[in-house]
Amino acid sequence: MKFNIVTFGCKVNQYESNMMKERMLSSNFFYEEDINKANIIIVNTCSVTNVADKKCLKMIRRIKREYPNAILVVAGCSSQNKQSDYENLDIDILIGNKDKSIINELIKEYIDTKKRYVKFYNDRDLDFEDMLIDDYNHVRAFIKIEDGCDNFCSYCIIPYVRGSVRSKSFNKVIEEAKHLAHHGHKEIVLTGIHTGHYEDSGHDLTDLINELSKIEELKRIRISSIEITELNDKFLDMLGKNDKVCNHLHIPLQAGSDEILKRMNRKYDLKYYEEKINKIRSIRPDISISTDIIVGFPYETEELFTSTLKFSEKMKFSKIHVFPYSIRKGTAAASMPEQIDESIKKDRVKRLMALSEKMEEEYYNKFKGKSLDILVEEVNDNVRIKIDGSGSYDDILPNIKRMIEKRDKSKHYYVRGTFTGANTDFYEDVKAMVNEGFREISIEPVVLEKGHFLELKEEHLPEIFENYDKLYNEMARRKKEGDEFNFYHFNIDLNGGPCVYKRISGCGAGFEYVAITPQGEVYPCHQFVGKEEFKLGSIYDDTYDSELGKKFKKAHIYNKPKCKDCWARFYCSGGCQSNNFAFNGDMNIPYEIGCKMQKKRIECAIALKAE
């Protein structure tokens, strides 16, 4: 069955949706990008504002109306906060912020029994619900290290729907980070509701970051958000010494007025906030500091809002996330008098966002003319581009999935990609395909003429070999865990395989099979098409160059001097005739770079057999 996930809200929700997606895929459900074609729809809700609640409820009503036959699953903060509203919507599986990690089991049980499942817990009494995510499609990966909040800011519903502070096991965080780094993720984002309150077995957030920094493959550690009161001397000392910590901190301010901060039940004043920010910048002068600010909080006069504008400009934030105050029933601020008119809120949002855009531009302008290290976060999508210059990967991927879904399940298939000199880190592409649910994959080297900007060169081989090793390690691990996938170029038969003749003669191009163009021209294979000296004939005038066909037949390993004594000769059969000719002008002289890559693949294939 096919499922779709609709996610509202913060990075924690996004993390949990990714986890649910992975759980579903592990149970042999198929992810469907197009909600119209999904049999199961999961909605992960948000309750940070009234608007968020309304959007979630509107979406669920729409799903009930437009997809009445789909299994509807609802989870998250809004359902936890507004249980009665959701219970009246006849949702098939309805939970709050617990049991997301077993969503696949709940759905399987519903499919078997058709029995509605509704369950909520008192989140103040919960332990941390571990939500390991095996892999991500990008360089950046997330680890949820904490849940819940005990601050009870007067405007915030989150402590009531997420519960008390609780943390992921220190050792489990390290284990998960090592796993993700081993799978090619260069950046880890530590996320939670109140990330800075992380604590487990005497270890705080600083201890955790220091331990994570010891993971060699990990290049960057990012904190999703941290409160100004949590930036103690221990943390700041680490910030000055640990160059793996990302040069960005998101530190909520919420208001540039001590009066408003006090009414919000924030645990600091402007003087404290400014001193901490100045201390951070004395340690890291170019650090990016972004923030959250709420406008239109009760009692916020024009004078107090102007104070927020002035203080924000003084702090030189790189970005401000602006939120109009939203009344949350059950919070202290909901019953405060002097509520601000919505039109005034909108005007203040507009003014503060304009300031944010100005400061963001000023921050980025500081780096003009400078060279900076970056981490690239995308699947290679640079060759098969559309007319507008954008890549085609996101268009092609859903079509492949639909084709597989419709295909006779008894028939074999594999998904094929390529790598060039521009993406010798092709392991990331293989990993992305595996994460999409494919289990038969081929990523092949593209051989191009000398001088082509995408040409594979001798200098690329160390990185290519490293990526084959990464791929071998990943496949060996999955083999042991019973979660195998097949990489086309790591296939090898050590017991029988092709007959001796086939091992000697290779692919058979030009004598066992040919390529025929739409114009009826005959060539030894598709890679020779257009090269007139290799035209065998035409189906329309009944011509065929039998001598040229014999030439291909004779181009076997015993007529290739470099192949005679090579240990890999019966596995590669002398390599690709087209590549040999393209690089050496002679089919009997092997393409050297291709030989080296082939030997490496054979070594990996044999090692996998031994696992």
Secondary structure, DSSP 8 states (H G I E B T S, - for coil): -EEEEEE-SSHHHHHHHHHHHHHHHHTT-EE-S-GGG-SEEEEEE--SSHHHHHHHHHHHHHHHHH-TTSEEEEEEHHHHHTHHHHHTT--SEEE-SSSGGGHHHHHHHHHHH---EEE---GGG-----------SSSEEEEE-EE------TT--HHHHH-S-EE--HHHHHHHHHHHHHTT--EEEEE-SSGGG-EETTEEHHHHHHHHTT-TT--EEEES---GGG--HHHHHHHHH-TTB-SEEE---B-S-HHHHHHTT-S--HHHHHHHHHHHHHH-TT-EEEEEEEES-TT--HHHHHHHHHHHHHHT-SEEEEEE----TTSGGGG-SS---HHHHHHHHHHHHHHHHHHHHHHHHTTTT--------S---SSSB-TTS-BSHHHHHHHHHHHHHHS-TTS---EEEEE-TT---THHHHHHHHHTT--EEEEEE----TT-TT---GGGHHHHHHHHHHHHHHHHHHHHHT---EEGGG---SSS-S-HHHHHHTT-BTTTB-EE-TT-EEESSGGGTT-GGG--EETTTTEE-HHHHHHHHH-SGGG-GGGTT-TTHHHHTT--HHHHHHHHS-TTS--HHHHHHHHHHHHHHHHHHH-
